[in-house]
Each structure stands twice: as C-alpha cells, then as structure tokens.
Amino acid sequence: MTALETAPVSVQGPAIDFDRVELDLGRTRILDNVSFQIRAGSVHALVGPNGGGKSSLIKTLLGQMPHRGELRLHWPDAPGTIGYVPQALEFDRGLPMTVDDFMAAMCQRRPAFLGLSRRQAPAIEQALERVGMLDKRKRRMGALSGGERQRVLLAQGLVPEAQLVVLDEPMSALDEPGVQVFEQLLRDWRQVGTTVLWIEHDLQAVGRLADHVTGLNRSVRFDADPAQALTPERLLDLFSSHPRSQREVSA
C-alpha cells in the first residue's frame, strides 16, 4: 500500500484493459502493441518520455483517435462518468473571462454569458472550494498565476462527479498549495473507489502516490508497482531514444 492509500468503501470506477493497441500517424508508429490492465479503483500512473505516446493513449481511451486493437472498460454497474483534466489551458489572457465564466463554459450546457445555472452552481462551488479557489471565483482567468489556473482545471474535472478520472500531467504547473490540493484529491478518489489514470513526469510523486506504474515509450517498457518499476535500470531503458529489448533489460 502507498502512503496515501486507504481501502475504498466500494469500487465505483472501471477496470480498463488495453489489448494490443496500435496507432499510426502518417508513417510514424506512435503506439506499438500496447497491452496492460488498470485495476478498478486504483491510482495508475503512466510515465515516459515526451513523444512516447502517453497523451495519444489517453486520446484513444477518450475516443478521440482511431486505433487498432481493443480497449475495454469494465464498469462495476452501468457505465459512469469520465472526468478529464488536460495538461495546460491555452486561451487569450486578455479575455474578460472570470473563473466562474470558465467553469460555466466547461461544466454546464447553459451559455456561460448567462452565468451559472441554478442546477450546477452548488457542484461548481463545491469543486472550487475543494481546490482552494472559491475566494477567487470572480477574478479573471488571465490574472491568475499558473498554479491557480491549474487548480481551476482540476476543479472543472470534478464536475460532474466522475467514476473514472484521466489526468494529463496535472502537477506540471502546480504551486505548493496546489500540490497539497492534488494529493488530497487522490486520497478522496481512492477512498470512494474512483479509477484514476494519471500521466506524470514527477517520478518522485509517482513513487509516493501511485498504486501501479506503466512505462510507455511507444511500447510498454514495464508495468509494475512503484518500487519495482522506478528502478534506475528500468528508467534508463524507458527514457532512452533507442529502447533496449526486454531480454536485454532482464539479462
């Protein structure tokens, strides 16, 4: 068990099977025979070099990219909600868009210029409070620090409540208060049995917080618990531009 792990009351999120998933962009093979499983209700980290296919794999899971092979979600009951937190927020910082405006645009069907809907307002307020941004809801997004904007991105991933959460480098711009917020969210998700798929470059954070780690550099280089996965030999192979064969790694 990890330092943050507690037994969930019940598992709400799905188990996920990636079975021989392949993806080509033009003549370039992005994903090559990718096969691994994610345990239901676990925090599963995906690590690897830039260009190694991590974000592309997430996009196949979200149905945004065509692929070969099979991808199966095994929900405990009826299919649930998938929450997604992207790596960064690109927008014109001169726009007069407040935090509330952004949350309205991302989390409800009602046009953002009409304000928060009465139906969604309580959930949005709770999400902003969980990430420590409720007191800055009227500030322009462009006036926030990078860490504060990243916390707002985390908040939009909480509405509606998801049973599968997909995170694309959520810690990349977080300040220290934001890191504490993120670790608390992981505790909360683990406690209620939410499945979390988490792309991350901070290997120390992965070692502390993840239940399981998959190393991806176009193909799966390792798939194990953090203590077994994050060894110098495995990481050297993972981040090499010319990965060695599994036979060489195990020799």
C-alpha positions as CSV (number, residue, x, y, z in Angstrom):
1,M,0.0,0.0,0.0
2,T,1.2,3.5,-0.7
3,A,1.5,6.3,1.9
4,L,-1.8,7.7,0.8
5,E,-3.7,4.5,0.2
6,T,-6.8,3.6,2.2
7,A,-9.3,0.9,1.5
8,P,-12.2,2.2,-0.6
9,V,-15.7,1.8,0.8
10,S,-16.7,0.3,-2.6
11,V,-15.3,0.4,-6.1
12,Q,-17.1,2.8,-8.4
13,G,-14.6,3.1,-11.2
14,P,-14.0,0.7,-14.0
15,A,-11.1,-1.7,-14.7
16,I,-9.5,-1.0,-18.0
17,D,-7.9,-3.4,-20.5
18,F,-5.6,-2.1,-23.3
19,D,-5.1,-5.1,-25.6
20,R,-2.6,-4.8,-28.4
21,V,-3.4,-1.2,-29.1
22,E,-1.6,0.3,-32.1
23,L,-1.7,3.8,-33.5
24,D,0.0,5.3,-36.6
25,L,0.1,8.9,-37.6
26,G,1.2,9.0,-41.2
27,R,4.1,6.7,-41.5
28,T,5.1,7.0,-37.8
29,R,4.1,4.3,-35.3
30,I,3.0,6.1,-32.2
31,L,1.7,3.1,-30.2
32,D,3.1,-0.4,-30.8
33,N,1.3,-3.4,-29.4
34,V,0.4,-1.7,-26.1
35,S,-1.1,-4.1,-23.6
36,F,-1.7,-3.6,-19.9
37,Q,-4.5,-3.5,-17.4
38,I,-5.7,-0.9,-14.9
39,R,-7.2,-2.2,-11.7
40,A,-10.7,-0.8,-10.8
41,G,-10.5,1.9,-8.1
42,S,-6.7,2.3,-8.3
43,V,-4.4,5.2,-9.0
44,H,-2.5,4.1,-12.1
45,A,0.4,6.3,-13.3
46,L,1.7,6.4,-16.9
47,V,5.2,7.6,-17.3
48,G,7.6,8.0,-20.2
49,P,9.4,10.5,-22.5
50,N,7.8,13.3,-24.5
51,G,6.7,11.8,-27.8
52,G,6.4,8.3,-26.2
53,G,2.7,8.1,-26.8
54,K,1.2,8.8,-23.4
55,S,-1.2,11.5,-24.5
56,S,-2.1,9.6,-27.6
57,L,-3.0,6.6,-25.5
58,I,-5.3,8.8,-23.4
59,K,-6.9,10.1,-26.5
60,T,-7.7,6.6,-27.7
61,L,-9.3,6.0,-24.3
62,L,-11.4,9.1,-24.7
63,G,-12.4,8.1,-28.2
64,Q,-10.6,11.0,-29.9
65,M,-8.1,9.0,-32.0
66,P,-8.7,5.9,-34.2
67,H,-6.6,2.8,-33.3
68,R,-6.2,-0.9,-33.8
69,G,-6.5,-3.4,-31.1
70,E,-9.1,-3.5,-28.3
71,L,-9.8,-1.2,-25.4
72,R,-12.3,-2.4,-22.8
73,L,-13.8,-0.7,-19.8
74,H,-15.3,-3.0,-17.2
75,W,-17.8,-0.9,-15.1
76,P,-19.0,-2.4,-11.8
77,D,-22.6,-1.4,-12.8
78,A,-23.9,0.9,-15.5
79,P,-21.3,3.0,-17.4
80,G,-20.3,6.0,-15.3
81,T,-18.9,9.5,-15.9
82,I,-15.3,10.1,-17.2
83,G,-13.6,13.3,-16.0
84,Y,-10.6,14.7,-17.9
85,V,-8.0,17.3,-16.8
86,P,-5.8,18.4,-19.7
87,Q,-2.2,19.3,-19.4
88,A,-2.5,23.0,-19.9
89,L,-5.0,25.7,-20.6
90,E,-4.5,27.8,-23.8
91,F,-6.5,30.9,-24.0
92,D,-6.2,34.7,-24.6
93,R,-5.3,36.1,-21.3
94,G,-6.8,39.4,-22.3
95,L,-10.3,37.9,-22.4
96,P,-12.7,39.2,-19.7
97,M,-13.3,35.6,-18.6
98,T,-13.7,35.0,-14.8
99,V,-13.2,31.7,-13.0
100,D,-17.0,31.4,-12.8
101,D,-17.3,32.1,-16.5
102,F,-14.8,29.4,-17.3
103,M,-16.5,26.8,-15.0
104,A,-19.9,27.7,-16.6
105,A,-18.4,27.2,-20.1
106,M,-16.9,23.8,-19.2
107,C,-19.4,22.3,-16.8
108,Q,-22.9,23.2,-18.0
109,R,-25.0,23.3,-21.1
110,R,-26.4,26.8,-20.4
111,P,-24.4,29.5,-22.2
112,A,-21.7,30.9,-20.0
113,F,-22.8,34.5,-20.6
114,L,-26.0,33.7,-18.7
115,G,-24.0,32.8,-15.6
116,L,-24.0,29.7,-13.5
117,S,-27.2,27.6,-13.8
118,R,-29.1,27.1,-10.6
119,R,-28.8,23.4,-11.1
120,Q,-25.0,23.3,-11.5
121,A,-24.0,26.2,-9.2
122,P,-23.7,24.0,-6.0
123,A,-21.5,21.4,-7.6
124,I,-19.3,24.1,-9.2
125,E,-19.0,26.0,-5.9
126,Q,-18.0,22.8,-4.1
127,A,-15.4,21.9,-6.7
128,L,-13.8,25.4,-6.4
129,E,-13.8,25.1,-2.7
130,R,-12.1,21.7,-2.8
131,V,-9.2,23.2,-4.9
132,G,-9.0,26.3,-2.8
133,M,-10.2,28.7,-5.5
134,L,-13.7,29.6,-4.3
135,D,-12.5,33.0,-3.0
136,K,-11.1,33.8,-6.4
137,R,-14.1,32.9,-8.5
138,K,-14.7,36.5,-9.7
139,R,-11.1,37.0,-10.8
140,R,-10.2,37.0,-14.5
141,M,-8.5,33.8,-15.6
142,G,-5.7,35.8,-17.2
143,A,-4.9,37.4,-13.8
144,L,-4.3,34.1,-12.1
145,S,-0.9,32.5,-11.6
146,G,-0.1,29.3,-13.5
147,G,-0.6,27.3,-10.3
148,E,-4.0,28.9,-9.7
149,R,-5.1,28.2,-13.3
150,Q,-4.1,24.6,-12.9
151,R,-6.2,24.3,-9.8
152,V,-9.2,25.7,-11.8
153,L,-8.5,23.0,-14.4
154,L,-8.6,20.4,-11.6
155,A,-12.0,21.9,-10.4
156,Q,-13.6,21.5,-13.8
157,G,-12.6,17.8,-13.8
158,L,-14.7,17.4,-10.6
159,V,-18.0,18.5,-12.3
160,P,-19.9,16.3,-12.6
161,E,-18.5,13.7,-10.2
162,A,-16.6,11.1,-12.2
163,Q,-16.0,7.4,-11.6
164,L,-13.0,7.4,-14.0
165,V,-10.6,10.4,-13.8
166,V,-8.0,10.9,-16.6
167,L,-5.2,13.4,-15.7
168,D,-2.6,14.7,-18.2
169,E,0.3,16.0,-16.1
170,P,-1.8,17.8,-13.5
171,M,1.2,18.7,-11.4
172,S,3.1,20.5,-14.2
173,A,2.2,24.0,-13.1
174,L,1.0,23.5,-9.5
175,D,2.5,25.6,-6.7
176,E,2.9,24.0,-3.2
177,P,-0.7,24.7,-2.1
178,G,-1.8,23.2,-5.3
179,V,0.3,20.0,-4.8
180,Q,-1.4,19.6,-1.4
181,V,-4.8,20.0,-3.0
182,F,-3.9,17.4,-5.6
183,E,-2.7,14.9,-3.0
184,Q,-6.0,15.4,-1.1
185,L,-8.0,14.7,-4.3
186,L,-6.1,11.5,-4.8
187,R,-7.0,10.5,-1.2
188,D,-10.6,11.3,-1.9
189,W,-10.7,9.4,-5.2
190,R,-9.0,6.4,-3.7
191,Q,-11.4,6.4,-0.7
192,V,-14.5,6.3,-2.9
193,G,-13.1,3.7,-5.3
194,T,-12.6,6.1,-8.3
195,T,-10.3,4.8,-11.0
196,V,-7.5,7.3,-11.8
197,L,-5.3,7.2,-14.9
198,W,-2.5,9.7,-14.4
199,I,0.2,10.9,-16.8
200,E,3.1,12.4,-14.8
201,H,6.7,13.4,-15.2
202,D,7.4,13.8,-11.5
203,L,8.7,10.4,-10.7
204,Q,9.1,11.1,-7.0
205,A,5.5,12.0,-6.8
206,V,4.6,8.8,-8.7
207,G,6.6,6.7,-6.3
208,R,4.8,8.2,-3.4
209,L,1.3,8.4,-4.7
210,A,0.6,5.8,-7.4
211,D,-0.6,2.2,-6.8
212,H,0.8,1.0,-10.1
213,V,3.0,2.4,-12.8
214,T,3.3,1.7,-16.6
215,G,6.3,2.9,-18.5
216,L,5.4,3.8,-22.1
217,N,7.8,4.6,-24.9
218,R,5.7,3.7,-27.9
219,S,5.5,0.2,-26.4
220,V,5.2,-0.9,-22.8
221,R,8.6,-1.0,-21.2
222,F,7.5,-2.0,-17.7
223,D,4.2,-2.5,-15.8
224,A,4.6,-3.0,-12.0
225,D,4.2,-1.4,-8.6
226,P,6.3,1.7,-8.0
227,A,9.0,0.0,-6.0
228,Q,9.6,-2.5,-8.8
229,A,9.0,-0.1,-11.7
230,L,11.0,3.0,-10.8
231,T,14.5,1.5,-10.7
232,P,17.5,3.1,-12.4
233,E,17.8,0.3,-15.0
234,R,14.1,0.4,-16.0
235,L,14.1,4.2,-16.2
236,L,17.2,4.3,-18.3
237,D,15.6,1.9,-20.7
238,L,12.3,3.9,-20.7
239,F,13.9,7.3,-21.5
240,S,16.4,6.0,-24.0
241,S,15.8,7.2,-27.5
242,H,16.6,3.6,-28.6
243,P,14.9,1.4,-26.0
244,R,16.6,-1.9,-25.4
245,S,14.7,-5.1,-25.7
246,Q,13.0,-6.7,-22.7
247,R,15.5,-9.5,-23.0
248,E,18.4,-7.1,-22.6
249,V,16.7,-5.4,-19.6
250,S,16.2,-8.7,-17.8
251,A,19.7,-10.0,-18.5
